[in-house]
Amino acid sequence: MSPGSAGALSVTLCRDPRQFAALEEPWNRLFRGCPTATPFQSHAWLHSWWLSYGKDGRLRIVLVRRGEELVGAAALMLVHRPMPLLVPLGGPITDYFDVLVAAEHAEQVVPALAHGLHRAGRRAVVDLREVRPGAAAEELYRQWPGVRARLADSTCMELPTLPFDELVKRMPASGAQRVRAKLRKTDAAGIEEHEVTEQEVPRAVRTLLRLHEKQWRGRGVTPEHLRPRFAEHLTRATRRMVRAGEGRLTEFRLDGKVVAANVTLLSAGLSGGYLYGADPDLRTRKVDVATLLLRYEAGRALAEGRPVVSFLRGNEPYKNHWRPETVVNQRFLLATSALAPLLRLHESQLTGRERAVDALREALPAARDWRARLNELRVR
């Protein structure tokens, strides 16, 4: 795309990975000036992801500049399945998507981004997954000049940043009592915390992934977490994010041995626990790892002034114990008017798939009840 104007702004399309790499400093300034940005919009995360998962010729990043200053960006790539789509960089291992918009120029930048993305999507539907409520991408959706659709996406859980005792008080009385008892046992065990330095990150990520695999062995670990490309990405991204203050990797040690480790990703608006690993033997010591990690991360978020502690995606039962706020991400489908039939086809495929998943969820309990009843009859 050749430069186009939108007021005093210029809009270009970056397709060159070398140019993307060279954008680190201006990208980071924009990232810090965008109040809705999550850690997954940092250059460290996105560029590292591209190095591990990107495909030659697929990079599509819409850039908005005011003179020489980068004031807007939408990091996307082109895919061809099930149809030509522009999708966010970060893929399934990224919990939140947003566009970057400099707050002081938002009224001009959002229309410019929409203009640039509209031109970039002449032959593809734009499919923006995992848009967090309140994201800058919501305004992009409202100002989109073509056809559009909005769907629900993943469920996330978030807590307000409060002193840990206040978080415990949000629980039912019986649950709060159990948490306090668990923490007394954890403290008695003598676990020590160590925040990993940038130089220690490669060794610490290897330890974390080993503990993560051990923790989930036989219980359905996410296959991607065991692949070399994920380890390479997590090591590279975490090292850069630790250096920039956009992430931390914390180890929890017992008698000098690392028994748990946790990667936390950071932005101005939130602290997100991304991935942890823990030695299953901690259960024999009555150590509740999830509570241990939350106490530590809530304390750090409070000290750093980050307003939200996010569990990120997933509504696992242990998260619900804390009575978190449920936040449902959004999925925005955008297209030029000429591609309206393609957008509607994609939308119908997605909603049909979702209905099938819901039907399966409803059928599984009934099937389990049927099998249990059959087993009872066999016993009789």
JOLINSUL-V101468 format. One record per pair of residues at least 24 apart in sequence whose ideal C-beta (glycine too) atoms are under 10 Angstrom apart, sorted by the first residue. I is the first residue (numbers start at 1). J is the second residue. Records with the same first field share a line. If there is no record, write none. Layout:
I = J, J
//
This chain:
1 = 60, 62, 63, 116, 119, 120, 122
2 = 119
3 = 63, 65, 116
4 = 112, 115, 116, 119
5 = 112, 115
6 = 64, 72, 108, 109, 110, 111, 112, 113, 114, 115, 116
7 = 66, 105, 107, 108, 109, 111, 112
8 = 65, 66, 67, 105, 108, 112
9 = 64, 65, 66, 67, 69, 71, 72, 105, 108, 109, 111, 112, 113, 115, 116
10 = 63, 64, 65, 66, 67, 68, 71, 112, 116
11 = 62, 63, 64, 65, 72, 109, 111, 112, 113, 114, 115, 116, 117, 119, 120
12 = 61, 62, 63, 64, 65, 116
13 = 59, 60, 61, 62, 63, 74, 76, 116, 117, 119, 120
14 = 59, 60, 61, 62, 63, 73, 75
15 = 57, 58, 59, 60, 61, 77, 78, 120
16 = 59, 61
17 = 47, 50, 51, 54, 56, 57, 58, 59, 61
19 = 59, 61, 63
20 = 46, 47, 50, 51, 54, 59, 61, 63, 75, 89
21 = 47, 50, 51
23 = 47, 61, 63, 70, 73, 75
24 = 240, 244
25 = 70
26 = 63, 65, 68, 69, 70, 71, 73
27 = 61, 63, 70, 73, 75, 100
28 = 70, 244, 246
29 = 69, 70, 71, 102
30 = 63, 64, 69, 70, 71, 72, 73, 100, 101, 102, 109
31 = 70, 73, 100, 244, 246, 267, 268
32 = 102, 244, 245, 246, 267, 268
33 = 69, 70, 71, 100, 101, 102, 103, 104, 105, 268
34 = 71, 72, 73, 98, 99, 100, 101, 102, 103, 106, 109, 135, 136, 267, 268, 269
35 = 101, 103, 106, 134, 136, 267, 268, 269
36 = 96, 98, 99, 100, 101, 103, 106, 132, 133, 134, 135, 136, 137, 138, 139, 267, 268, 269
37 = 96, 98, 99, 100, 101, 135, 136, 267, 268, 269, 270
38 = 94, 95, 96, 97, 98, 130, 132, 135, 265, 266, 267, 268, 269, 270, 272, 308, 310, 312
39 = 94, 95, 96, 237, 241, 246, 247, 264, 265, 266, 267, 268, 269, 270, 271, 272, 274, 310, 312
40 = 75, 88, 89, 90, 93, 94, 95, 96, 97, 98, 130, 132, 237, 265, 267, 272, 274, 312
41 = 73, 74, 75, 88, 89, 90, 94, 96, 97, 98, 99, 100, 135, 136, 267
42 = 100, 237, 240, 241, 244, 246, 247, 265, 266, 267
43 = 73, 75, 100, 237, 240, 241, 244, 246
44 = 236, 237, 238, 239, 240, 241, 242, 243, 244, 246, 247, 265
45 = 75, 89, 90, 93, 94, 233, 234, 236, 237, 238, 240, 241, 246, 247, 265, 274
46 = 73, 75, 88, 89, 90, 94, 237
47 = 75, 89, 236, 237, 240
48 = 232, 233, 234, 235, 236, 237, 238, 239, 240, 241
49 = 75, 77, 88, 89, 90, 91, 93, 94, 229, 233, 234, 236, 237
50 = 75, 77, 89, 90, 233
51 = 229, 232, 233, 236, 237
52 = 91, 93, 227, 228, 229, 230, 231, 232, 233, 234, 235, 236, 237
53 = 77, 89, 90, 91, 92, 93, 224, 229, 230, 232, 233
54 = 89, 91
55 = 79, 80
58 = 86, 87, 89
59 = 89
60 = 86, 87, 89, 117, 120, 121, 124, 126
61 = 89, 116, 120
62 = 86, 99, 112, 113, 114, 115, 116, 117, 118, 119, 120, 121
63 = 100, 112, 113, 116
64 = 99, 100, 101, 102, 105, 108, 109, 110, 111, 112, 113, 115, 116
65 = 109, 112
66 = 102, 104, 105, 108, 109, 112
69 = 102, 105
70 = 100, 102
71 = 100, 101, 102, 103, 104, 105, 106, 108, 109, 112, 113
72 = 99, 100, 101, 102, 105, 106, 108, 109, 110, 111, 112, 113, 116, 136, 140
73 = 99, 100, 101, 102, 109, 113, 116
74 = 98, 99, 100, 101, 113, 114, 116, 117, 120, 126, 128, 136, 137, 140
75 = 99, 100
76 = 117, 120, 121, 124, 126, 127, 128
78 = 120, 121, 123, 124
79 = 124, 127
80 = 124
82 = 345, 346, 349, 350
83 = 124, 125, 127, 339, 342, 343, 345, 346, 349
84 = 121, 123, 124, 125, 339, 342
85 = 121, 124, 125, 126, 127, 333, 335, 342, 346
86 = 117, 120, 121, 123, 124, 125, 126, 127, 128, 334, 335
87 = 124, 125, 126, 127, 128, 129
88 = 126, 127, 128, 129, 130, 131, 137
90 = 129, 130
91 = 129, 224
92 = 129, 130, 222, 224, 313
93 = 222, 224, 225, 230, 233, 234, 274, 275
94 = 129, 130, 274, 312, 313
95 = 130, 132, 154, 156, 265, 272, 274, 310, 311, 312, 313, 314, 329
96 = 129, 130, 131, 132, 135, 154, 156, 265, 267, 270, 272, 310, 312, 313, 327, 329
97 = 128, 129, 130, 131, 132, 135, 137, 153, 329, 330, 331, 332
98 = 128, 130, 131, 132, 134, 135, 136, 137, 138, 140
99 = 128, 131, 135, 136, 137, 138, 139, 140
100 = 136, 137
101 = 135, 136, 137, 139, 140
102 = 136
103 = 136
106 = 136, 139
107 = 139
109 = 136, 139, 140
110 = 136, 137, 138, 139, 140, 141, 142, 143
111 = 139, 140, 143, 145
113 = 137, 139, 140, 143
114 = 139, 140, 141, 142, 143, 144, 145, 146, 334
115 = 143, 145
117 = 144, 145, 146, 334
118 = 144, 145, 146, 334, 335, 336, 337
119 = 336
121 = 146, 334, 335, 336, 339
122 = 335, 336, 338, 339
123 = 336, 338, 339, 342
124 = 335, 336, 339, 342
125 = 149, 333, 334, 335, 336, 339, 340, 342, 343, 344, 345, 346, 347
126 = 332, 333, 334, 335, 336, 339, 343
127 = 151, 331, 332, 333, 334, 335, 343, 346, 347, 350
128 = 153, 330, 331, 332, 333, 334
129 = 153, 154, 329, 330, 331, 332, 333
130 = 154, 156, 313, 329, 330, 331
131 = 329, 330, 331, 332
132 = 156, 158, 269, 270, 310, 327, 328, 329, 330
133 = 327, 328, 329, 330
134 = 269, 327
135 = 329, 330, 332
137 = 330, 332, 334
138 = 330, 332
140 = 332, 334
141 = 330, 332, 333, 334
144 = 332, 333, 334, 335, 336
145 = 334, 336, 337
146 = 334, 335, 336, 337, 338, 339, 340, 343
147 = 333, 334, 335, 336, 337, 338, 339, 340, 341, 342, 343, 344, 347
148 = 332, 333, 334, 335, 340, 343, 347
149 = 331, 332, 333, 334, 335, 343, 344, 346, 347, 348, 350, 351
150 = 330, 331, 332, 333, 334, 347
151 = 329, 330, 331, 332, 333, 347, 350, 351, 354
152 = 328, 329, 330, 331, 354
153 = 313, 328, 329, 330, 331, 332, 350
154 = 312, 313, 314, 315, 327, 328, 329, 330, 331
155 = 313, 314, 315, 326, 327, 328, 329
156 = 272, 310, 311, 312, 313, 314, 315, 319, 324, 325, 326, 327, 328, 329
157 = 309, 310, 311, 312, 313, 314, 315, 316, 319, 320, 322, 323, 324, 325, 326, 327
158 = 270, 272, 307, 308, 309, 310, 311, 312, 319, 324, 325, 326, 327
159 = 271, 294, 297, 298, 301, 308, 309, 310, 311, 319, 322, 323, 324, 325
160 = 298, 301, 307, 308, 309, 324, 325
161 = 270, 271, 297, 298, 299, 300, 301, 302, 303, 304, 305, 306, 307, 308, 309
162 = 298, 301, 302, 309
163 = 298, 299, 302
164 = 291, 294, 295, 296, 297, 298, 299, 302
165 = 295
166 = 298, 302
167 = 294, 295, 298, 309, 322, 323, 324
168 = 291, 294, 295, 322
170 = 321, 322, 323, 324
171 = 321, 322, 323
172 = 321, 323
175 = 321, 322, 323
176 = 321
178 = 288, 291, 321
179 = 288, 291, 294, 295, 321, 322
180 = 291
181 = 286, 288
182 = 286, 287, 288, 290, 291, 292
183 = 287, 288, 291, 292, 295
184 = 286
185 = 285, 286, 287, 288
186 = 252, 282, 285, 286, 287, 288, 289, 291, 292, 295
187 = 287, 292, 295
188 = 285, 286, 287
189 = 254, 255, 259, 282, 285, 286, 287, 292
190 = 253, 254, 255, 285
191 = 252, 253, 254, 255, 259, 260, 282, 285, 287, 289, 292
192 = 251, 252, 253, 254, 255, 256
193 = 250, 251, 252, 253, 260, 262, 292, 296, 300
194 = 249, 250, 251, 252, 253, 258, 261
195 = 242, 248, 249, 250, 251, 296, 300
196 = 238, 239, 242, 248, 249, 250, 251, 258, 261, 263
197 = 239, 242, 243, 249
198 = 238, 239, 240, 241, 242, 243, 244, 249
199 = 239, 242, 243
200 = 239, 242, 249, 251
201 = 234, 235, 236, 237, 238, 239, 240, 241, 242, 243, 247, 248, 249, 263
202 = 231, 235, 236, 238, 239
203 = 235, 258
204 = 235, 238, 239, 242, 249, 250, 251, 258, 261, 263
205 = 231, 232, 233, 234, 235, 236, 237, 238, 239, 249, 261, 263, 275, 277
206 = 231, 235, 261
207 = 249, 251, 257, 258, 259, 260, 261, 277
208 = 234, 235, 238, 249, 250, 251, 258, 260, 261, 262, 263, 275, 276, 277, 278
209 = 234, 235, 261, 275, 277
210 = 258, 261, 277, 279
211 = 251, 258, 259, 260, 261, 276, 277, 278, 279, 280, 289
212 = 260, 261, 275, 276, 277, 278
213 = 277
214 = 277, 278, 279, 280, 281
215 = 260, 276, 277, 278, 279, 280, 282, 289
216 = 277, 278, 280
217 = 280
222 = 275
225 = 275, 277
230 = 275
234 = 263, 274, 275
237 = 263, 265, 274
238 = 263, 264, 265, 274, 275
241 = 265, 266
242 = 266
245 = 304
247 = 271, 272, 274
248 = 297, 300
249 = 274, 275, 276
250 = 276, 293, 296, 297, 300
252 = 276, 278, 279, 282, 287, 289, 292, 293, 296
254 = 279, 281, 282, 285, 287
259 = 285, 287, 289, 292
260 = 287, 289, 292, 293
261 = 293
262 = 289, 292, 293, 294, 296, 297
264 = 293, 296, 297, 300, 301, 309, 310
265 = 310, 312
266 = 300, 301, 304, 306
267 = 306, 308, 310
268 = 304, 305, 306, 307
269 = 306, 307, 308, 310
270 = 301, 306, 307, 308, 309, 310, 312
271 = 297, 298, 300, 301, 302, 304, 306, 307, 308, 309, 310
272 = 297, 301, 306, 308, 309, 310, 311, 312, 313
273 = 297, 309, 310, 311, 312
274 = 310, 312
275 = 312
288 = 318
289 = 318
290 = 316, 318, 319, 321, 322
291 = 318, 321, 322
294 = 318, 319, 322
298 = 322
//
